[in-house]
Amino acid sequence: MKSTEQKFKTIEVDGKQRYYEPAPKGISAANFRKVVESRRSVRKFTDKPIPKEVLDDCLDMALLAPCSSGLQPWDFYVVKTPAKKAKLVTACLGQLAAKTAQELIVCVARVDRVSEFSKKMIKEWPMPEVPTLVRRYYQLIPYNYAPGPLNSFAMMKKAASNVGGLIAPLPRGPYTRSEVELWAAKSAALACENLVLAFRAHGFDTCMMEGYDEARVRKLLKLSDDAFPIMVIGAGERADDGVFWPQIRFERELFVHEI
Ligand SMILES: Cc1cc2nc3c(=O)[nH]c(=O)nc-3n(C[C@H](O)[C@H](O)[C@H](O)COP(=O)(O)O)c2cc1C
């Protein structure tokens, strides 16, 4: 193993230098389990503010979530202004989880930065050489994910992949506008999960909310048609009576299948 640049290590494999990032050891599964198991949807928070460093750290951890093609199709709006916060609480149908939250964060998925971020990916590739395949991949993505007017490109691409897919395995999308939206929503939801687990690890709690008036949230955040709210997350310190009932999960056989 040797260092080619200060920033990253490489290791020789089959006579070639490969990027080297070994799996860290000594991470406690028990602590992770504690975070996961103690996360509950909290509907009532205390008045204790969340320190800015904690909020920032949680947002930073949210941004580390895995994301399709590394394209980070999300935005997080931390709604701070009291008047805007009040409007957001109203848009959240006055839910107690929103009303009592110390912080209200809206996660928004975006489908309009695919091209920009693909270029950024090539420009900011963290190694001296952008591998040819990687460069081609990011050059193609903007075309792959462009549905075209009335999904016209999407339909052509779908027809082509249906035919090509008879011969060999092929990606079958995302092509249509709704498929591209789902593409963005998947990654954004993963970032939301990182966010709520990060708050829990810091001793705070959250409530994910999709019970809101989307039109009002869109208006408040001045979202374009290419951005849509995934969920509003209320965060704060759990009140003693902040969890309303024990966690309900059905038997694992309903969900876990070995085939
Ligand atoms: C996408 C999503 C939307 C949700 N929307 C709301 C909501 O609007 N209001 C609410 O009180 N809880 C909401 N929840 C919380 C769920 O009701 C809660 O996760 C579920 O009942 C399981 O409870 P637990 O989170 O304590 O395990 C939402 C959760 C998710 C994942």
Ligand as a Chemical Component Dictionary entry (heavy atoms), coordinates in Angstrom:
data_LIG
# 
_chem_comp.id                   LIG 
_chem_comp.type                 NON-POLYMER 
_chem_comp.pdbx_formal_charge   0 
_chem_comp.three_letter_code    LIG 
# 
loop_
_chem_comp_atom.comp_id 
_chem_comp_atom.atom_id 
_chem_comp_atom.alt_atom_id 
_chem_comp_atom.type_symbol 
_chem_comp_atom.charge 
_chem_comp_atom.model_Cartn_x 
_chem_comp_atom.model_Cartn_y 
_chem_comp_atom.model_Cartn_z 
_chem_comp_atom.pdbx_ordinal 
LIG C1  C1  C 0 -43.204 8.762  4.793  1  
LIG C2  C2  C 0 -43.775 8.874  6.170  2  
LIG C3  C3  C 0 -44.776 9.775  6.425  3  
LIG C4  C4  C 0 -45.295 9.920  7.700  4  
LIG N1  N1  N 0 -46.228 10.885 7.946  5  
LIG C5  C5  C 0 -46.639 11.097 9.221  6  
LIG C6  C6  C 0 -47.479 12.189 9.534  7  
LIG O1  O1  O 0 -47.855 12.982 8.679  8  
LIG N2  N2  N 0 -47.850 12.351 10.819 9  
LIG C7  C7  C 0 -47.445 11.527 11.815 10 
LIG O2  O2  O 0 -47.817 11.743 12.959 11 
LIG N3  N3  N 0 -46.627 10.479 11.542 12 
LIG C8  C8  C 0 -46.203 10.255 10.283 13 
LIG N4  N4  N 0 -45.335 9.245  10.004 14 
LIG C9  C9  C 0 -44.880 8.381  11.083 15 
LIG C10 C10 C 0 -45.500 6.995  10.978 16 
LIG O3  O3  O 0 -46.842 7.051  11.346 17 
LIG C11 C11 C 0 -44.689 6.061  11.865 18 
LIG O4  O4  O 0 -43.389 5.960  11.328 19 
LIG C12 C12 C 0 -45.291 4.683  11.964 20 
LIG O5  O5  O 0 -46.545 4.732  12.571 21 
LIG C13 C13 C 0 -44.391 3.738  12.732 22 
LIG O6  O6  O 0 -44.068 4.247  14.010 23 
LIG P1  P1  P 0 -42.552 4.487  14.464 24 
LIG O7  O7  O 0 -41.972 5.507  13.527 25 
LIG O8  O8  O 0 -42.626 5.012  15.864 26 
LIG O9  O9  O 0 -41.833 3.180  14.350 27 
LIG C14 C14 C 0 -44.818 9.086  8.744  28 
LIG C15 C15 C 0 -43.805 8.174  8.476  29 
LIG C16 C16 C 0 -43.280 8.070  7.215  30 
LIG C17 C17 C 0 -42.149 7.112  6.960  31 
# 
loop_
_chem_comp_bond.comp_id 
_chem_comp_bond.atom_id_1 
_chem_comp_bond.atom_id_2 
_chem_comp_bond.value_order 
_chem_comp_bond.pdbx_ordinal 
LIG C1  C2  SING 1  
LIG C2  C3  SING 2  
LIG C2  C16 DOUB 3  
LIG C3  C4  DOUB 4  
LIG C4  N1  SING 5  
LIG C4  C14 SING 6  
LIG N1  C5  DOUB 7  
LIG C5  C6  SING 8  
LIG C5  C8  SING 9  
LIG C6  O1  DOUB 10 
LIG C6  N2  SING 11 
LIG N2  C7  SING 12 
LIG C7  O2  DOUB 13 
LIG C7  N3  SING 14 
LIG N3  C8  DOUB 15 
LIG C8  N4  SING 16 
LIG N4  C9  SING 17 
LIG N4  C14 SING 18 
LIG C9  C10 SING 19 
LIG C10 O3  SING 20 
LIG C10 C11 SING 21 
LIG C11 O4  SING 22 
LIG C11 C12 SING 23 
LIG C12 O5  SING 24 
LIG C12 C13 SING 25 
LIG C13 O6  SING 26 
LIG O6  P1  SING 27 
LIG P1  O7  DOUB 28 
LIG P1  O8  SING 29 
LIG P1  O9  SING 30 
LIG C14 C15 DOUB 31 
LIG C15 C16 SING 32 
LIG C16 C17 SING 33 
# 
